Amino acid sequence: MTKLKLQAYLEENQITKYAFATVLGKKPPAVRPYFRKGYDPKLSTLGKWAKALRCEISDLYVEAKHKGRQRRKRRSM
């Protein structure tokens, strides 16, 4: 599972949301959904962002630990 870290990347590199929208060729309100919790962009979208920001796709997300239930070991008879 991955977690988008676009907001953190922009802050680390001192890029405003307005500037991000501009390099994508969009109006600022159009990029607002990208920063909402649970937003899951397509790989092609991540590629466009990385190209516009001159970074790697891997800079825009982080692997999140799985918080699912752990399986119990079976007892042998």
Secondary structure, DSSP 8 states (H G I E B T S, - for coil): -EEE-HHHHHHHTT--HHHHHHHHT--HHHHGGGGSTT----HHHHHHHHHHHTS-GGGGEEE----S---------
